[in-house]
Amino acid sequence: MIYQGVRVGTEARVTHDGVTLAAQRSQRIYNHSPDGFNWGYGGSGPAQLALALLLDHTDNAEVAENHYQAFKNAFVAHWGPRWELTGEQIDAWLKGRFMSKPTVLELWTKYRELAVAKEAGAIQVAETRRAFYAGAWTLFQSIMTMLDPGEEPTEADLGKMDALSKELDEWKQSEGIGR
């Protein structure tokens, strides 16, 4: 499968194997850009294109939703007036993503999808993001201060991490998360 994009005047045309790729399917998941696709910067049109490309290639909404912002930053934001991308390139990139650990931004994105209403206003989203990052920072600082000095985790370190994991699992259960 080959995806291609070209700008003709102000119109951004995207095809896969010569067939026009429409924005509507991806817009039903998240409508970043009612005007459709774009590329070459980090805005809403490129986000819509990244979501559409991953959704079309994988036919998996969850994979597309979890990875399209990073895909935009890795590929779409850097393309010039004409570009070409193969399905093999997408597969290789996704394989690398699945084998790596998520960033805090990716965790926030997933959290936002799960816990913040789609109709939430900008202030509510910003305050929720602030609380999420504050919690992530606090947890990170707690982990860093509880670990014993040295390069390799000790048995005591592993015990502390296990206790933290159990505490968070109990919280998830009390909140009915993951059922």
C-alpha atoms as an extended CHARMM CRD file, in Angstrom:
* protein
*
       179  EXT
         1         1  MET       CA              0.0000000000        0.0000000000        0.0000000000  PROA      1               0.0000000000
         2         2  ILE       CA              1.3100000000        3.4340000000       -0.9200000000  PROA      2               0.0000000000
         3         3  TYR       CA             -0.0410000000        6.6890000000        0.4630000000  PROA      3               0.0000000000
         4         4  GLN       CA              0.6910000000        9.8840000000       -1.4220000000  PROA      4               0.0000000000
         5         5  GLY       CA             -0.0440000000       13.5260000000       -0.8170000000  PROA      5               0.0000000000
         6         6  VAL       CA              0.2140000000       16.5340000000       -3.0660000000  PROA      6               0.0000000000
         7         7  ARG       CA             -0.8820000000       20.1340000000       -2.7800000000  PROA      7               0.0000000000
         8         8  VAL       CA             -2.7130000000       21.5590000000       -5.7660000000  PROA      8               0.0000000000
         9         9  GLY       CA             -3.1510000000       25.2490000000       -5.0890000000  PROA      9               0.0000000000
        10        10  THR       CA             -4.6530000000       25.3970000000       -1.6020000000  PROA      10              0.0000000000
        11        11  GLU       CA             -6.1090000000       21.8880000000       -1.8130000000  PROA      11              0.0000000000
        12        12  ALA       CA             -4.3640000000       18.9940000000       -0.0750000000  PROA      12              0.0000000000
        13        13  ARG       CA             -4.9970000000       15.7130000000       -1.9260000000  PROA      13              0.0000000000
        14        14  VAL       CA             -4.2430000000       12.3660000000       -0.2940000000  PROA      14              0.0000000000
        15        15  THR       CA             -4.5520000000        8.9410000000       -1.9030000000  PROA      15              0.0000000000
        16        16  HSD       CA             -3.8120000000        5.3360000000       -1.0310000000  PROA      16              0.0000000000
        17        17  ASP       CA             -2.9870000000        3.1870000000       -4.0330000000  PROA      17              0.0000000000
        18        18  GLY       CA             -4.5350000000        5.8860000000       -6.2220000000  PROA      18              0.0000000000
        19        19  VAL       CA             -7.8660000000        6.0530000000       -4.3400000000  PROA      19              0.0000000000
        20        20  THR       CA             -8.7500000000        9.2780000000       -2.5290000000  PROA      20              0.0000000000
        21        21  LEU       CA             -8.4590000000        9.0360000000        1.2480000000  PROA      21              0.0000000000
        22        22  ALA       CA            -11.4250000000       10.8790000000        2.7740000000  PROA      22              0.0000000000
        23        23  ALA       CA            -11.3420000000       12.5780000000        6.1760000000  PROA      23              0.0000000000
        24        24  GLN       CA            -14.8730000000       11.6010000000        7.2840000000  PROA      24              0.0000000000
        25        25  ARG       CA            -14.0540000000        8.2200000000        8.8440000000  PROA      25              0.0000000000
        26        26  SER       CA            -11.3190000000        9.7200000000       11.0310000000  PROA      26              0.0000000000
        27        27  GLN       CA            -13.5000000000       12.7430000000       11.8370000000  PROA      27              0.0000000000
        28        28  ARG       CA            -16.0870000000       10.4240000000       13.4140000000  PROA      28              0.0000000000
        29        29  ILE       CA            -13.3920000000        9.4740000000       15.9490000000  PROA      29              0.0000000000
        30        30  TYR       CA            -12.0060000000       12.9700000000       16.5040000000  PROA      30              0.0000000000
        31        31  ASN       CA            -12.7820000000       16.0040000000       14.3670000000  PROA      31              0.0000000000
        32        32  HSD       CA             -9.5890000000       18.0130000000       14.5340000000  PROA      32              0.0000000000
        33        33  SER       CA            -10.1200000000       19.6630000000       11.1800000000  PROA      33              0.0000000000
        34        34  PRO       CA            -13.5400000000       20.0840000000        9.5580000000  PROA      34              0.0000000000
        35        35  ASP       CA            -11.6570000000       21.3870000000        6.5090000000  PROA      35              0.0000000000
        36        36  GLY       CA             -9.8130000000       18.0860000000        6.0600000000  PROA      36              0.0000000000
        37        37  PHE       CA             -6.1630000000       17.2050000000        5.7590000000  PROA      37              0.0000000000
        38        38  ASN       CA             -2.9390000000       19.1590000000        5.7420000000  PROA      38              0.0000000000
        39        39  TRP       CA              0.7300000000       18.5340000000        6.4870000000  PROA      39              0.0000000000
        40        40  GLY       CA              4.0680000000       20.2420000000        7.0180000000  PROA      40              0.0000000000
        41        41  TYR       CA              3.3530000000       21.6630000000       10.4970000000  PROA      41              0.0000000000
        42        42  GLY       CA              1.9480000000       20.4530000000       13.8190000000  PROA      42              0.0000000000
        43        43  GLY       CA             -1.6420000000       21.6720000000       13.6390000000  PROA      43              0.0000000000
        44        44  SER       CA             -5.1700000000       20.3120000000       13.3170000000  PROA      44              0.0000000000
        45        45  GLY       CA             -5.0580000000       19.4130000000        9.6010000000  PROA      45              0.0000000000
        46        46  PRO       CA             -1.9210000000       17.2810000000       10.1150000000  PROA      46              0.0000000000
        47        47  ALA       CA             -3.5000000000       15.6540000000       13.1930000000  PROA      47              0.0000000000
        48        48  GLN       CA             -6.5500000000       14.7330000000       11.1070000000  PROA      48              0.0000000000
        49        49  LEU       CA             -4.3170000000       13.2750000000        8.3940000000  PROA      49              0.0000000000
        50        50  ALA       CA             -2.2270000000       11.2810000000       10.8840000000  PROA      50              0.0000000000
        51        51  LEU       CA             -5.3820000000        9.8280000000       12.4500000000  PROA      51              0.0000000000
        52        52  ALA       CA             -6.8180000000        8.9880000000        9.0190000000  PROA      52              0.0000000000
        53        53  LEU       CA             -3.6110000000        7.3270000000        7.7990000000  PROA      53              0.0000000000
        54        54  LEU       CA             -3.2770000000        5.1100000000       10.8750000000  PROA      54              0.0000000000
        55        55  LEU       CA             -6.9870000000        4.2850000000       10.8870000000  PROA      55              0.0000000000
        56        56  ASP       CA             -6.9720000000        3.4100000000        7.1890000000  PROA      56              0.0000000000
        57        57  HSD       CA             -3.7960000000        1.3580000000        7.3560000000  PROA      57              0.0000000000
        58        58  THR       CA             -4.5120000000       -0.5800000000       10.5640000000  PROA      58              0.0000000000
        59        59  ASP       CA             -8.3260000000       -0.5730000000       10.4280000000  PROA      59              0.0000000000
        60        60  ASN       CA             -8.0590000000       -0.3240000000       14.2130000000  PROA      60              0.0000000000
        61        61  ALA       CA             -9.5150000000        2.7720000000       15.8800000000  PROA      61              0.0000000000
        62        62  GLU       CA             -7.7660000000        2.1140000000       19.1980000000  PROA      62              0.0000000000
        63        63  VAL       CA             -4.3200000000        1.8600000000       17.6040000000  PROA      63              0.0000000000
        64        64  ALA       CA             -4.9900000000        4.9640000000       15.5190000000  PROA      64              0.0000000000
        65        65  GLU       CA             -6.2370000000        6.9710000000       18.5250000000  PROA      65              0.0000000000
        66        66  ASN       CA             -3.3340000000        5.9500000000       20.7280000000  PROA      66              0.0000000000
        67        67  HSD       CA             -0.5980000000        6.7840000000       18.2540000000  PROA      67              0.0000000000
        68        68  TYR       CA             -1.7270000000        9.4450000000       15.7800000000  PROA      68              0.0000000000
        69        69  GLN       CA             -0.3060000000       12.4680000000       17.6310000000  PROA      69              0.0000000000
        70        70  ALA       CA              3.1360000000       10.8530000000       17.8190000000  PROA      70              0.0000000000
        71        71  PHE       CA              2.7980000000        9.7850000000       14.1660000000  PROA      71              0.0000000000
        72        72  LYS       CA              1.9620000000       13.3700000000       13.2480000000  PROA      72              0.0000000000
        73        73  ASN       CA              5.0750000000       14.6010000000       15.0360000000  PROA      73              0.0000000000
        74        74  ALA       CA              7.2890000000       11.8910000000       13.5270000000  PROA      74              0.0000000000
        75        75  PHE       CA              6.0650000000       12.1480000000        9.9260000000  PROA      75              0.0000000000
        76        76  VAL       CA              3.1980000000       14.4130000000        8.9200000000  PROA      76              0.0000000000
        77        77  ALA       CA              4.5040000000       17.6390000000       10.4610000000  PROA      77              0.0000000000
        78        78  HSD       CA              7.7070000000       17.3690000000        8.4020000000  PROA      78              0.0000000000
        79        79  TRP       CA              6.3420000000       16.6790000000        4.9150000000  PROA      79              0.0000000000
        80        80  GLY       CA              6.7690000000       19.1300000000        2.0440000000  PROA      80              0.0000000000
        81        81  PRO       CA              4.3320000000       19.8260000000       -0.8120000000  PROA      81              0.0000000000
        82        82  ARG       CA              4.6110000000       16.2240000000       -2.1090000000  PROA      82              0.0000000000
        83        83  TRP       CA              5.1210000000       13.0980000000       -0.0470000000  PROA      83              0.0000000000
        84        84  GLU       CA              4.8890000000        9.3180000000       -0.2380000000  PROA      84              0.0000000000
        85        85  LEU       CA              4.5910000000        6.7730000000        2.5520000000  PROA      85              0.0000000000
        86        86  THR       CA              4.3530000000        2.9940000000        2.3420000000  PROA      86              0.0000000000
        87        87  GLY       CA              2.3810000000        0.6420000000        4.5140000000  PROA      87              0.0000000000
        88        88  GLU       CA              5.6710000000       -1.0250000000        5.4140000000  PROA      88              0.0000000000
        89        89  GLN       CA              6.9880000000        2.2740000000        6.7970000000  PROA      89              0.0000000000
        90        90  ILE       CA              3.8710000000        2.6550000000        8.9430000000  PROA      90              0.0000000000
        91        91  ASP       CA              4.1780000000       -0.9500000000       10.1640000000  PROA      91              0.0000000000
        92        92  ALA       CA              7.8470000000       -0.4540000000       11.0740000000  PROA      92              0.0000000000
        93        93  TRP       CA              7.0620000000        2.7550000000       12.9570000000  PROA      93              0.0000000000
        94        94  LEU       CA              4.1820000000        1.1250000000       14.8380000000  PROA      94              0.0000000000
        95        95  LYS       CA              6.3360000000       -1.8730000000       15.7220000000  PROA      95              0.0000000000
        96        96  GLY       CA              8.8390000000        0.5140000000       17.2950000000  PROA      96              0.0000000000
        97        97  ARG       CA              6.0190000000        2.2350000000       19.1910000000  PROA      97              0.0000000000
        98        98  PHE       CA              4.6740000000       -1.0090000000       20.6230000000  PROA      98              0.0000000000
        99        99  MET       CA              8.1330000000       -2.0250000000       21.7590000000  PROA      99              0.0000000000
       100       100  SER       CA              8.8370000000        1.2800000000       23.5010000000  PROA      100             0.0000000000
       101       101  LYS       CA              7.4360000000        2.6800000000       26.7350000000  PROA      101             0.0000000000
       102       102  PRO       CA              4.7940000000        5.4310000000       26.5390000000  PROA      102             0.0000000000
       103       103  THR       CA              5.6740000000        9.0470000000       27.2700000000  PROA      103             0.0000000000
       104       104  VAL       CA              3.7600000000       11.1130000000       29.8060000000  PROA      104             0.0000000000
       105       105  LEU       CA              2.1450000000       12.9610000000       26.8750000000  PROA      105             0.0000000000
       106       106  GLU       CA              0.8920000000        9.6640000000       25.4500000000  PROA      106             0.0000000000
       107       107  LEU       CA             -0.4020000000        8.6360000000       28.8610000000  PROA      107             0.0000000000
       108       108  TRP       CA             -2.1700000000       12.0080000000       29.2020000000  PROA      108             0.0000000000
       109       109  THR       CA             -3.7270000000       11.5520000000       25.7550000000  PROA      109             0.0000000000
       110       110  LYS       CA             -5.0660000000        8.1250000000       26.7270000000  PROA      110             0.0000000000
       111       111  TYR       CA             -6.2590000000        9.4230000000       30.1110000000  PROA      111             0.0000000000
       112       112  ARG       CA             -8.0470000000       12.3180000000       28.4250000000  PROA      112             0.0000000000
       113       113  GLU       CA             -9.8380000000        9.9030000000       26.0980000000  PROA      113             0.0000000000
       114       114  LEU       CA            -10.9430000000        7.7390000000       29.0300000000  PROA      114             0.0000000000
       115       115  ALA       CA            -11.7740000000       10.3280000000       31.6870000000  PROA      115             0.0000000000
       116       116  VAL       CA            -12.5600000000       13.6870000000       30.0950000000  PROA      116             0.0000000000
       117       117  ALA       CA            -15.8710000000       14.1980000000       28.3350000000  PROA      117             0.0000000000
       118       118  LYS       CA            -15.5210000000       15.0270000000       24.6260000000  PROA      118             0.0000000000
       119       119  GLU       CA            -17.7020000000       18.1000000000       25.1680000000  PROA      119             0.0000000000
       120       120  ALA       CA            -15.5010000000       19.3910000000       28.0060000000  PROA      120             0.0000000000
       121       121  GLY       CA            -14.5220000000       23.0140000000       27.6720000000  PROA      121             0.0000000000
       122       122  ALA       CA            -10.9670000000       24.2630000000       27.2160000000  PROA      122             0.0000000000
       123       123  ILE       CA            -10.6260000000       25.3420000000       30.8570000000  PROA      123             0.0000000000
       124       124  GLN       CA            -11.8030000000       21.9550000000       32.1570000000  PROA      124             0.0000000000
       125       125  VAL       CA             -9.3780000000       20.1470000000       29.8180000000  PROA      125             0.0000000000
       126       126  ALA       CA             -6.5010000000       22.4430000000       30.8240000000  PROA      126             0.0000000000
       127       127  GLU       CA             -7.1770000000       22.0040000000       34.5490000000  PROA      127             0.0000000000
       128       128  THR       CA             -7.5270000000       18.2350000000       34.1980000000  PROA      128             0.0000000000
       129       129  ARG       CA             -4.2450000000       18.1230000000       32.2610000000  PROA      129             0.0000000000
       130       130  ARG       CA             -2.5920000000       20.1980000000       34.9620000000  PROA      130             0.0000000000
       131       131  ALA       CA             -3.8190000000       17.7930000000       37.6490000000  PROA      131             0.0000000000
       132       132  PHE       CA             -2.7150000000       14.7760000000       35.5980000000  PROA      132             0.0000000000
       133       133  TYR       CA              0.8080000000       16.1400000000       35.1010000000  PROA      133             0.0000000000
       134       134  ALA       CA              1.0320000000       17.1670000000       38.7580000000  PROA      134             0.0000000000
       135       135  GLY       CA              0.0850000000       13.6260000000       39.7390000000  PROA      135             0.0000000000
       136       136  ALA       CA              2.6010000000       12.1380000000       37.3010000000  PROA      136             0.0000000000
       137       137  TRP       CA              5.3420000000       14.4360000000       38.6230000000  PROA      137             0.0000000000
       138       138  THR       CA              4.4710000000       13.6200000000       42.2300000000  PROA      138             0.0000000000
       139       139  LEU       CA              4.4810000000        9.8920000000       41.5180000000  PROA      139             0.0000000000
       140       140  PHE       CA              7.8120000000       10.1540000000       39.6960000000  PROA      140             0.0000000000
       141       141  GLN       CA              9.3610000000       12.1130000000       42.5520000000  PROA      141             0.0000000000
       142       142  SER       CA              8.0330000000        9.5700000000       45.0500000000  PROA      142             0.0000000000
       143       143  ILE       CA              9.5140000000        6.7010000000       43.0920000000  PROA      143             0.0000000000
       144       144  MET       CA             12.8670000000        8.4350000000       42.7480000000  PROA      144             0.0000000000
       145       145  THR       CA             13.1060000000        9.1960000000       46.4660000000  PROA      145             0.0000000000
       146       146  MET       CA             12.0200000000        5.7370000000       47.6290000000  PROA      146             0.0000000000
       147       147  LEU       CA             14.5590000000        3.7990000000       45.5260000000  PROA      147             0.0000000000
       148       148  ASP       CA             17.8860000000        2.8580000000       47.0140000000  PROA      148             0.0000000000
       149       149  PRO       CA             20.9220000000        4.5680000000       45.4150000000  PROA      149             0.0000000000
       150       150  GLY       CA             22.6800000000        2.5950000000       42.6880000000  PROA      150             0.0000000000
       151       151  GLU       CA             22.2150000000        1.4930000000       39.1250000000  PROA      151             0.0000000000
       152       152  GLU       CA             20.2950000000       -1.7650000000       39.6140000000  PROA      152             0.0000000000
       153       153  PRO       CA             17.0410000000       -2.0550000000       41.5680000000  PROA      153             0.0000000000
       154       154  THR       CA             17.4310000000       -3.7990000000       44.9050000000  PROA      154             0.0000000000
       155       155  GLU       CA             14.9870000000       -6.2630000000       46.4790000000  PROA      155             0.0000000000
       156       156  ALA       CA             13.7990000000       -3.3760000000       48.6560000000  PROA      156             0.0000000000
       157       157  ASP       CA             13.2040000000       -1.2580000000       45.5340000000  PROA      157             0.0000000000
       158       158  LEU       CA             11.1730000000       -4.0310000000       43.9350000000  PROA      158             0.0000000000
       159       159  GLY       CA              9.1420000000       -4.4150000000       47.1250000000  PROA      159             0.0000000000
       160       160  LYS       CA              8.3760000000       -0.6810000000       47.1770000000  PROA      160             0.0000000000
       161       161  MET       CA              7.3390000000       -0.7680000000       43.5140000000  PROA      161             0.0000000000
       162       162  ASP       CA              5.1350000000       -3.8060000000       44.1700000000  PROA      162             0.0000000000
       163       163  ALA       CA              3.4420000000       -2.0090000000       47.0910000000  PROA      163             0.0000000000
       164       164  LEU       CA              2.8530000000        1.0580000000       44.8970000000  PROA      164             0.0000000000
       165       165  SER       CA              1.4130000000       -1.1270000000       42.1420000000  PROA      165             0.0000000000
       166       166  LYS       CA             -0.9480000000       -2.8500000000       44.5830000000  PROA      166             0.0000000000
       167       167  GLU       CA             -2.1080000000        0.4870000000       46.0030000000  PROA      167             0.0000000000
       168       168  LEU       CA             -2.8930000000        1.8190000000       42.5260000000  PROA      168             0.0000000000
       169       169  ASP       CA             -4.6480000000       -1.4160000000       41.5380000000  PROA      169             0.0000000000
       170       170  GLU       CA             -6.8300000000       -1.1740000000       44.6620000000  PROA      170             0.0000000000
       171       171  TRP       CA             -7.7160000000        2.4100000000       43.7410000000  PROA      171             0.0000000000
       172       172  LYS       CA             -8.6430000000        1.3540000000       40.1910000000  PROA      172             0.0000000000
       173       173  GLN       CA            -10.8630000000       -1.3800000000       41.5980000000  PROA      173             0.0000000000
       174       174  SER       CA            -12.5580000000        0.9990000000       44.0440000000  PROA      174             0.0000000000
       175       175  GLU       CA            -13.2820000000        3.3820000000       41.1600000000  PROA      175             0.0000000000
       176       176  GLY       CA            -14.5870000000        0.6230000000       38.8930000000  PROA      176             0.0000000000
       177       177  ILE       CA            -11.8520000000        1.2330000000       36.3270000000  PROA      177             0.0000000000
       178       178  GLY       CA            -10.8960000000       -1.5970000000       33.9900000000  PROA      178             0.0000000000
       179       179  ARG       CA            -13.9160000000       -3.7950000000       34.6100000000  PROA      179             0.0000000000
